[in-house]
Amino acid sequence: MTDLDRNNLNPQQFVFWLPPEGHMIHVGPEQQPVALPQVPLPIKIADMEALGGAESLPGDNAIGEGVYDYLRQFPECLNNQEYAELLRDGYSHFLADLAANVVMLDKKEVDPAYVFRKLTYLKILRLLEPDNAGLVWQLAHGFYALALTFTELPQVRRNLLDAMRFGQNLLKLNPEDSAALSLLADIDILIGDYPTAMNRLRKLLDLLTDESTIAKIKARLERCAEIGFPDHPLMDDLECIGHAMQLYSAEDYALATELLERLEEDAYFMSELKSADFLCLLGMCRLKMEDRSGAFDALSQALEMDPEHDQTRVVLESV
């Protein structure tokens, strides 16, 4: 590995190339010159090999495609700001493609993998507009929703921390952003920072004017005071479900069942985080352990919570 490739996050696909000082690319119908930044640029290995190796000068298209594909894989990589600015100045069609994909994905309900892709694209667009509160809100809210998506619970910690980071960025832009305060209060509760969550909710009361929203926040504060908080972060429980899903996929049904039944015995978890998805997974685990009556009980509860839960209906028919 060369010194240039020390920070290469995908050496199987890319090689880093440092442009000679003053090296230009030429863009548009009039072939306007654009200077390349003096940072290592990712070029696809296949493109470099086609040119004859590491000593060759990559063409303008190879430079743009390499930077674009690398940044889509690693939007928070070293020199990401320079890469985004190069796309803006020299390869604006790639940024237009990103924006079009974000709009398209916004208009339809998609699988979590596509949601993550949209958030990745938003990260790139934000490099060029760091103070765009709309972009930052989409990132904060998007990662929060992704974190609580049942199938994504194995990555709940990573996604919640991303949501918190972008939520905090929103407050830097506007310390009185009520949507950001509300979102961060929810995250604080999940990560176990209960005093900060309560402070955020109280601050919201001072900012809001809508009486119905104020009443909901007051009711939430009263409920928190009445039932208290668990002695551990709720995020740990969500991670536990994610671990159980992975164990189920690995056919370790005994340990998966043990983890889920431990949560089932937690009164706070069952009052605040119980879901039809959780109960369905518990029922599926019990079926694998030949506990048909326990499976029927969990699956029946799942249908009580969500009569339209298709997976539960399918599994219940087999009991």
C-alpha positions as CSV (number, residue, x, y, z in Angstrom):
1,M,0.0,0.0,0.0
2,T,1.3,3.4,-0.9
3,D,1.2,6.5,1.4
4,L,-1.5,7.9,-0.8
5,D,-3.7,4.8,-0.2
6,R,-3.3,4.9,3.6
7,N,-6.8,6.4,4.0
8,N,-8.4,4.4,1.2
9,L,-11.6,2.8,2.5
10,N,-12.0,0.4,-0.4
11,P,-8.6,-0.6,-1.8
12,Q,-10.2,-3.5,-3.7
13,Q,-12.0,-1.1,-6.0
14,F,-10.2,2.3,-5.8
15,V,-6.6,3.6,-5.9
16,F,-5.8,7.1,-4.8
17,W,-4.1,9.5,-7.3
18,L,-2.6,12.9,-6.4
19,P,-3.1,15.4,-9.3
20,P,0.0,17.3,-10.4
21,E,-0.1,20.9,-9.2
22,G,-2.3,23.0,-11.5
23,H,-3.8,20.0,-13.3
24,M,-7.1,20.9,-15.0
25,I,-10.2,19.1,-16.1
26,H,-12.4,20.6,-18.9
27,V,-16.1,20.7,-18.5
28,G,-19.2,21.7,-20.5
29,P,-19.7,22.4,-24.2
30,E,-17.1,25.2,-24.0
31,Q,-14.6,23.0,-22.2
32,Q,-14.1,25.4,-19.3
33,P,-11.0,24.6,-17.2
34,V,-11.5,23.6,-13.6
35,A,-8.5,23.1,-11.3
36,L,-8.3,19.8,-9.4
37,P,-7.9,20.1,-5.6
38,Q,-4.5,19.1,-4.2
39,V,-5.8,16.1,-2.3
40,P,-5.6,12.4,-3.2
41,L,-8.5,11.5,-5.5
42,P,-10.1,8.1,-5.7
43,I,-9.9,6.5,-9.2
44,K,-11.4,3.1,-10.0
45,I,-8.6,0.5,-10.3
46,A,-10.1,-0.8,-13.5
47,D,-9.8,2.7,-15.1
48,M,-6.2,3.1,-14.0
49,E,-5.2,-0.3,-15.3
50,A,-6.9,0.4,-18.6
51,L,-4.6,3.5,-18.9
52,G,-1.5,1.5,-18.2
53,G,-1.0,1.7,-14.4
54,A,-0.4,4.0,-11.5
55,E,1.9,6.4,-13.4
56,S,-0.7,7.3,-16.0
57,L,-2.9,10.4,-15.9
58,P,-6.6,9.5,-15.6
59,G,-9.0,11.1,-18.0
60,D,-11.6,13.6,-16.9
61,N,-14.4,11.1,-17.0
62,A,-12.4,8.6,-14.9
63,I,-11.8,11.3,-12.3
64,G,-15.4,12.3,-12.0
65,E,-16.7,8.7,-11.9
66,G,-14.2,7.7,-9.3
67,V,-14.9,10.6,-7.0
68,Y,-18.7,10.2,-7.4
69,D,-18.7,6.4,-6.7
70,Y,-16.3,6.7,-3.8
71,L,-18.2,9.5,-2.1
72,R,-21.5,7.6,-2.5
73,Q,-19.9,4.7,-0.6
74,F,-18.2,6.9,2.0
75,P,-19.9,10.3,2.3
76,E,-18.0,11.1,5.5
77,C,-14.5,10.1,4.2
78,L,-11.4,12.2,4.5
79,N,-11.5,15.1,2.0
80,N,-15.2,14.7,1.4
81,Q,-15.7,18.4,1.3
82,E,-13.2,18.8,-1.6
83,Y,-14.7,15.8,-3.4
84,A,-18.2,17.4,-3.2
85,E,-17.0,20.7,-4.4
86,L,-15.2,19.0,-7.3
87,L,-18.5,17.4,-8.3
88,R,-20.2,20.7,-8.0
89,D,-17.6,22.6,-10.1
90,G,-16.7,19.9,-12.7
91,Y,-19.4,17.2,-12.7
92,S,-22.7,18.9,-11.9
93,H,-24.6,16.2,-13.6
94,F,-23.7,13.8,-10.9
95,L,-25.1,16.1,-8.2
96,A,-28.3,16.5,-10.3
97,D,-28.5,12.7,-10.3
98,L,-28.2,12.6,-6.5
99,A,-30.9,15.2,-6.1
100,A,-33.2,13.4,-8.5
101,N,-32.8,10.2,-6.6
102,V,-33.6,11.8,-3.3
103,V,-36.8,13.3,-4.8
104,M,-37.8,9.9,-6.3
105,L,-37.2,8.0,-3.1
106,D,-39.2,10.7,-1.1
107,K,-42.3,10.1,-3.3
108,K,-42.7,6.4,-2.5
109,E,-42.5,3.9,0.3
110,V,-39.2,2.0,0.0
111,D,-37.3,-0.7,1.9
112,P,-34.8,0.5,4.6
113,A,-31.8,-0.1,2.2
114,Y,-33.2,2.6,-0.1
115,V,-33.9,4.9,2.9
116,F,-30.2,4.5,3.9
117,R,-29.2,5.3,0.3
118,K,-31.3,8.4,0.3
119,L,-29.7,9.5,3.6
120,T,-26.3,8.9,2.1
121,Y,-27.1,11.2,-0.8
122,L,-28.4,13.8,1.6
123,K,-25.1,13.7,3.5
124,I,-23.3,14.5,0.2
125,L,-25.6,17.4,-0.7
126,R,-25.3,18.8,2.8
127,L,-21.5,19.1,2.3
128,L,-22.3,21.9,-0.1
129,E,-25.0,23.5,2.0
130,P,-24.0,22.9,5.7
131,D,-26.4,25.5,6.9
132,N,-29.4,24.2,5.0
133,A,-31.8,23.4,7.9
134,G,-34.1,21.5,5.7
135,L,-31.4,19.1,4.6
136,V,-30.2,18.7,8.2
137,W,-33.8,18.0,9.4
138,Q,-34.3,15.3,6.8
139,L,-31.1,13.6,8.0
140,A,-32.0,13.9,11.7
141,H,-35.5,12.6,11.3
142,G,-34.6,10.1,8.6
143,F,-31.9,8.4,10.8
144,Y,-34.3,8.4,13.8
145,A,-37.0,6.7,11.8
146,L,-34.5,4.2,10.4
147,A,-33.2,3.5,13.9
148,L,-36.7,2.5,15.1
149,T,-37.5,0.4,12.0
150,F,-37.8,-3.1,13.3
151,T,-35.7,-4.9,10.7
152,E,-32.9,-2.3,11.3
153,L,-32.6,-2.7,15.0
154,P,-29.3,-4.5,14.7
155,Q,-28.0,-1.0,13.7
156,V,-30.1,1.0,16.1
157,R,-27.2,2.5,18.0
158,R,-25.4,3.7,14.9
159,N,-28.5,5.2,13.4
160,L,-29.6,6.9,16.7
161,L,-26.2,8.5,17.1
162,D,-26.4,9.8,13.6
163,A,-29.9,11.2,14.3
164,M,-28.6,12.8,17.5
165,R,-25.6,14.3,15.7
166,F,-27.8,15.9,13.0
167,G,-30.3,17.0,15.6
168,Q,-27.6,18.8,17.5
169,N,-26.5,20.4,14.3
170,L,-30.0,21.8,13.9
171,L,-29.8,23.4,17.3
172,K,-26.5,25.0,16.4
173,L,-28.4,26.6,13.5
174,N,-31.3,27.6,15.6
175,P,-31.2,26.9,19.4
176,E,-35.0,27.3,19.5
177,D,-35.9,24.8,16.8
178,S,-38.9,23.0,18.4
179,A,-38.9,20.1,16.1
180,A,-35.2,19.4,16.8
181,L,-35.7,19.8,20.6
182,S,-38.6,17.3,20.5
183,L,-36.6,14.8,18.4
184,L,-33.6,15.1,20.6
185,A,-35.7,14.6,23.7
186,D,-37.0,11.3,22.3
187,I,-33.4,10.2,21.5
188,D,-32.2,11.3,25.0
189,I,-34.8,9.0,26.5
190,L,-33.7,6.1,24.4
191,I,-30.0,6.5,25.2
192,G,-30.7,6.9,28.9
193,D,-30.0,10.7,29.3
194,Y,-33.2,11.3,31.2
195,P,-32.4,14.7,32.8
196,T,-31.5,16.2,29.4
197,A,-34.7,14.9,27.9
198,M,-36.8,16.5,30.6
199,N,-34.9,19.8,30.2
200,R,-35.6,19.8,26.5
201,L,-39.3,19.1,27.0
202,R,-39.6,21.9,29.6
203,K,-37.8,24.2,27.1
204,L,-40.4,23.2,24.5
205,L,-43.2,24.4,26.8
206,D,-41.6,27.8,26.9
207,L,-41.3,28.0,23.1
208,L,-44.6,26.5,21.9
209,T,-47.9,28.4,21.5
210,D,-50.2,25.6,20.3
211,E,-52.3,24.6,23.2
212,S,-52.9,21.0,22.1
213,T,-49.2,20.4,21.7
214,I,-48.4,22.0,25.0
215,A,-51.0,19.7,26.6
216,K,-49.4,16.6,25.1
217,I,-45.9,17.6,26.4
218,K,-47.3,18.3,29.9
219,A,-49.0,14.9,29.9
220,R,-45.8,13.3,28.8
221,L,-43.8,15.0,31.6
222,E,-46.5,13.9,34.1
223,R,-46.3,10.4,32.9
224,C,-42.5,10.3,33.2
225,A,-42.8,11.6,36.7
226,E,-45.4,9.0,37.5
227,I,-43.8,5.9,36.1
228,G,-40.2,6.9,36.2
229,F,-37.5,5.5,34.0
230,P,-35.7,2.2,33.6
231,D,-32.3,1.6,35.2
232,H,-30.7,1.2,31.8
233,P,-31.0,2.8,28.3
234,L,-33.9,1.6,26.3
235,M,-31.5,1.5,23.3
236,D,-30.0,-1.5,25.0
237,D,-33.4,-3.3,24.8
238,L,-33.7,-2.4,21.1
239,E,-30.2,-3.7,20.5
240,C,-31.2,-6.9,22.3
241,I,-34.1,-7.4,19.8
242,G,-31.7,-6.8,16.9
243,H,-29.3,-9.4,18.4
244,A,-32.2,-11.9,18.7
245,M,-33.1,-11.3,15.1
246,Q,-29.5,-12.2,14.1
247,L,-29.6,-15.3,16.3
248,Y,-32.8,-16.4,14.7
249,S,-31.3,-16.0,11.3
250,A,-28.3,-18.1,12.5
251,E,-30.7,-20.7,13.8
252,D,-29.7,-20.2,17.5
253,Y,-33.3,-20.3,18.5
254,A,-32.7,-21.1,22.2
255,L,-30.6,-18.0,22.8
256,A,-32.9,-15.8,20.7
257,T,-35.9,-17.0,22.7
258,E,-34.1,-16.4,26.0
259,L,-33.3,-12.8,25.0
260,L,-36.8,-12.0,23.9
261,E,-38.4,-13.6,27.0
262,R,-36.1,-11.6,29.2
263,L,-37.6,-8.5,27.6
264,E,-41.1,-9.8,27.9
265,E,-40.6,-10.0,31.7
266,D,-39.6,-6.3,31.8
267,A,-42.7,-4.3,32.7
268,Y,-41.3,-1.0,31.5
269,F,-40.3,-2.4,28.1
270,M,-43.7,-4.0,27.6
271,S,-45.5,-0.8,28.5
272,E,-43.3,1.5,26.3
273,L,-41.7,-0.5,23.5
274,K,-43.8,-3.6,22.9
275,S,-44.8,-4.0,19.3
276,A,-46.5,-6.5,17.0
277,D,-43.2,-7.1,15.4
278,F,-41.6,-8.0,18.7
279,L,-44.4,-10.3,19.6
280,C,-44.4,-12.0,16.2
281,L,-40.6,-12.6,16.5
282,L,-41.1,-14.0,20.0
283,G,-43.9,-16.3,18.7
284,M,-41.6,-17.5,15.8
285,C,-38.8,-18.3,18.2
286,R,-41.1,-20.2,20.5
287,L,-42.4,-22.2,17.5
288,K,-38.8,-23.2,16.7
289,M,-38.4,-24.3,20.4
290,E,-41.7,-26.4,20.0
291,D,-43.5,-24.2,22.6
292,R,-46.7,-24.0,20.6
293,S,-48.9,-22.7,23.4
294,G,-46.3,-19.9,24.2
295,A,-46.1,-19.1,20.5
296,F,-49.9,-18.9,20.1
297,D,-50.0,-16.5,23.1
298,A,-47.4,-14.2,21.6
299,L,-48.9,-14.3,18.1
300,S,-52.4,-13.6,19.5
301,Q,-51.1,-10.6,21.4
302,A,-49.4,-9.4,18.2
303,L,-52.7,-9.5,16.3
304,E,-54.5,-7.7,19.1
305,M,-52.0,-4.9,18.7
306,D,-52.1,-4.9,14.9
307,P,-54.9,-6.9,13.3
308,E,-53.3,-6.2,9.9
309,H,-49.9,-7.6,10.8
310,D,-49.5,-9.9,7.8
311,Q,-46.5,-11.9,9.0
312,T,-48.2,-12.7,12.2
313,R,-51.3,-14.0,10.3
314,V,-49.1,-16.3,8.2
315,V,-47.2,-17.7,11.2
316,L,-50.4,-18.1,13.2
317,E,-51.9,-20.3,10.5
318,S,-49.1,-22.8,11.1
319,V,-49.6,-23.1,14.8
